[in-house]
Amino acid sequence: MAGTTPFPESRCPVGRGPDGTWALRGHAEVEAAARDPRRFSSAASSHLNVPNGMDGDEHRRFRAVIDRHLADDVIRPLEPSIRRIADDVVARLVEGPASGVELVREFGRRVAVRSQCEWLGWPDSLDATLTGWMDDNHAATRSGDRRRTAEVARRFDEIIRGILADKEPGGGAGADPTSRLMADRVEDPAAPGGSRPLTTEEIVSILRNWTAGDLGSIAASIGVVGHYLAARPELQDRMRAWAADETAHAAELDAAIDEILRIDDPFPANRRVTTADVEVGDAVIPSGSRVELDWIAANRDADVFCDPDEFRPEANAAANLVYGTGPHVCPGRLISTIEIRCAIAALLRATGSFRLDGDRPSEREERPAGGWRTVHLVLG
């Protein structure tokens, strides 16, 4: 499999790279840092990042806004629409002239983009724009060129500002999620009445986090799960039986998918900055140091997961860090879970089997991305 890289070892729970960045790899060390925002600050960037780049009370106030828009009673009703999207995308691929499919770009990205547009009330005409932006963002990220990455980020902000210009703020019946966000308020002790409207910059930042990051993450997750199942026909058949009645077996499918994502985590790391000297194991990390929380290594820590490669959904669920932990635990876990499950279930229902294409090897992503760059399947 071209580009395959070994999983990072967590046997050395603390390390330091040549650029001076510290890496926490052990499960206990990563979990402790993620739960300690006082000493491991998320304010690791000079750019506005709502709420990911915030700490303390500021984070709490903006996280309350995010949580309102990602609450169960808001997201659950989207599930039938997302399922229809996944079924439609996979049907177009299966009914095509080719006997195979590339899972990340041809399937995962299309499901992710269409699902996001459905959720946020964005027009279908943005499909090609967002897919093209994903390609450019992926290339810029891999290049390591900060100017190129900044330009791609600026273009995405322009896309969002164009969407906002066509919408009116409103929280009444029939308002789409973007319009409701535009009309929302954030707690602010300094404002009259204790709250104020969100600024345009804050709205853009929130929508950037909901889309720019999630589009690639959903596609990567679909690629990871599809690759794993393609190499394990017995598990694939078991999950295909569940997918035949997806609603009744949603819990089993979700548990299996979460465990596959633990084994091959597509979310490599998050950054923190220390606010004090911190002793971690035998190391003392100085105040002001950049720290990377290595989720991949933590999710494969043999001190927690006896055999990191063994598929044990029930036994490993409590320690699974795929969606993070602490105050910055992923607020979009529910919609991500629904999108990934609906996509994988649609693929399973539409096929009698699928396997990895031996003539077109899968390619691993390279950091800072995770998962697979390409996954070619032969459909049966």
HULIN-V47359 format. One record per backbone hydrogen bond with DSSP energy under -0.5 kcal/mol. CO is the residue of the C=O (numbers start at 0). NH is the residue of the N-H. Records with the same first field share a line. If there is no record, write none. Layout:
# HULIN-V47359
CO->NH / NH
This chain:
# HULIN-V47359
0->3
1->363
10->12
12->24 / 25
14->22
16->19
20->16
21->291
22->14 / 24
23->293
25->29
26->30
27->31
28->32
29->33
30->34
32->35
35->38 / 39
38->40 / 274 / 275
40->272
41->43
48->50 / 52
50->53
54->57 / 58
55->59
56->60
57->61
58->62
59->63
60->64
61->65
62->66
63->67
64->68
65->68 / 69
67->70
70->73 / 74
71->75
74->77
75->78
77->81
78->82
79->83
80->84
81->85
82->86
83->87
84->88
85->89
86->90
87->91
88->92
89->93
90->94
92->95
98->378
100->102 / 376
101->105 / 106
102->107
103->108
104->109
106->110
107->111
108->112
109->113
110->114
111->115
112->116
113->117
114->118
115->119
116->120 / 121
118->176
119->177
122->125
123->126
125->129
126->130
127->131
128->132
129->133
130->134
131->135
132->136
133->137
134->138
135->139
136->140
137->141
138->142
139->143 / 144
140->143
143->145
144->148
145->149
146->150
147->151
148->152
149->153
150->154
151->155
152->156
153->157
154->158
155->159
156->160
157->161
158->162
159->163
160->164
161->165
162->165
163->166
171->174
175->179
176->180
177->181
178->169 / 182
179->183
180->183
183->197
185->195
187->190
190->193
191->194
193->187
195->185
198->202
199->203
200->204
201->205
202->206
203->207
204->208
205->209
206->210
207->211 / 212
208->213
210->214
211->215
212->216
213->217
214->218
215->219
216->220
217->221
218->222
219->223
220->224
221->225
222->226
223->227
224->228
225->229
226->230
228->231
231->235
232->236
233->237
234->238
235->239
236->240
237->241
238->242
239->243
241->244
242->245
244->248
246->249
248->252
249->253
250->254
251->255
252->256
253->257
254->258
255->259
256->260
257->261
258->262
259->263
261->264
265->267
267->294 / 295
269->292
271->290
272->40
273->287
277->279 / 284
279->282
282->279 / 284
283->285
284->277
285->288
288->273
289->21
290->271 / 292
291->23 / 293
292->269 / 294
293->297
294->298
296->299
297->300
299->301
300->303 / 304
303->305
306->309
309->311
311->315
312->316
315->318 / 319
316->319
320->323
322->329
324->327
325->328
329->332
331->335
332->336
333->337
334->338
335->339
336->340
337->341
338->342
339->343
340->344
341->345
342->346
343->347
344->348
345->349
346->350
347->350
352->379
354->377
355->357
356->359
362->372 / 373
365->368
370->364
373->362
374->102 / 376
375->356
376->100 / 378
377->354
